Amino acid sequence: MAASGQRRPSDITLARIIAEAVRQVPGVARISAPGVAAATYGVGTEVSGIAVRRVDAAVAADVHVTAVYQPELDLPELARRVRGAVVQALKQHGVGPIGQVDVVIDDLEVGSQHT
């Protein structure tokens, strides 16, 4: 544990926590990976589409997703829901402080069954 009482898991563990939360958000088809430079690397593994970084002792992240296209799609609202899911998941795992979470919607997917 860090001096503030907050847990300090590895960046790859944080990326996995974030990925699991993002996959559960309605409207997200998938975490963007091919062609996206954002990734978090661990020993012999990586989580593509999510870049975790430490900024002034806070955990920050860039999250790249592909959204499910629907006529009523509200991209800013989807980004807010993704951001909220990331923050909630990190807090549930005792991670903090939490810094900026940037959400990038790289693409839209038509006909996805994910909701």
C-alpha positions in Angstrom: 0.0 0.0 0.0 1.1 3.5 -0.6 1.5 6.0 2.2 -2.0 7.4 1.6 -3.5 4.0 2.2 -4.3 3.5 -1.4 -3.3 0.3 -3.3 -0.6 0.5 -5.9 -1.3 -2.5 -8.3 0.9 -2.8 -11.4 -0.1 -0.9 -14.6 -1.0 -4.2 -16.3 -3.4 -5.1 -13.5 -5.0 -1.7 -13.7 -5.4 -2.0 -17.4 -7.1 -5.4 -16.9 -9.5 -3.9 -14.3 -10.3 -1.0 -16.7 -10.8 -3.4 -19.7 -13.3 -5.5 -17.8 -15.3 -2.5 -16.7 -15.3 -1.0 -20.2 -16.5 -4.2 -21.8 -19.6 -4.0 -19.6 -20.7 -0.5 -20.7 -23.8 -0.7 -23.0 -22.9 0.8 -26.4 -19.3 -0.3 -26.4 -18.7 -2.9 -29.1 -15.2 -3.6 -28.1 -11.9 -2.1 -26.9 -10.1 -0.8 -29.9 -6.8 -2.6 -30.5 -5.6 -3.0 -34.1 -3.9 0.1 -35.4 -4.2 1.9 -32.0 -0.9 2.7 -30.4 -2.4 2.8 -26.9 -1.5 -0.2 -24.8 -0.2 -1.2 -21.4 2.6 -3.7 -21.3 3.5 -6.3 -18.7 6.0 -9.1 -18.6 5.0 -11.2 -21.6 1.6 -9.6 -21.9 -0.3 -6.5 -23.0 -3.7 -4.9 -22.9 -4.3 -3.2 -26.2 -6.4 -0.1 -26.4 -5.8 1.0 -22.8 -2.8 3.1 -21.8 -2.3 3.4 -18.0 0.0 6.1 -16.7 0.9 7.7 -13.4 0.6 11.5 -13.2 1.6 13.2 -9.9 0.9 10.0 -8.0 -2.5 9.6 -9.6 -3.6 6.8 -11.9 -4.7 8.1 -15.3 -5.7 6.3 -18.4 -6.5 6.6 -22.1 -9.3 4.2 -23.2 -9.9 3.5 -26.9 -13.2 1.9 -27.8 -15.4 1.1 -30.8 -19.0 2.1 -30.3 -22.1 0.3 -31.4 -23.9 2.5 -34.0 -27.5 3.3 -33.2 -29.5 6.2 -34.7 -29.9 7.7 -31.2 -26.2 7.3 -30.4 -24.9 10.1 -28.2 -21.1 9.9 -28.3 -20.4 12.4 -25.5 -22.8 10.5 -23.2 -21.1 7.1 -24.1 -17.7 8.6 -23.3 -19.1 9.8 -19.9 -20.5 6.3 -19.1 -17.2 4.7 -20.1 -15.3 7.2 -17.9 -17.7 6.6 -15.0 -17.3 2.8 -15.3 -13.5 3.1 -15.2 -13.5 5.4 -12.2 -16.0 3.2 -10.3 -14.0 0.0 -11.1 -10.7 1.5 -9.9 -12.4 2.8 -6.7 -14.0 -0.7 -6.1 -10.5 -2.1 -6.2 -9.1 0.4 -3.7 -7.1 2.2 -6.4 -6.4 5.9 -5.9 -6.0 8.7 -6.3 -7.6 8.6 -9.8 -6.5 11.2 -12.3 -7.8 12.0 -15.8 -9.5 9.3 -17.8 -9.6 10.1 -21.5 -12.0 8.2 -23.7 -11.4 8.0 -27.4 -14.1 6.6 -29.7 -12.1 5.3 -32.6 -14.8 3.8 -34.7 -18.5 2.9 -35.0 -19.7 -0.7 -35.6 -23.0 -1.3 -37.4 -25.0 -4.4 -36.5 -23.2 -5.4 -33.3 -25.2 -7.5 -30.9 -23.5 -6.0 -27.8 -25.7 -3.6 -25.8 
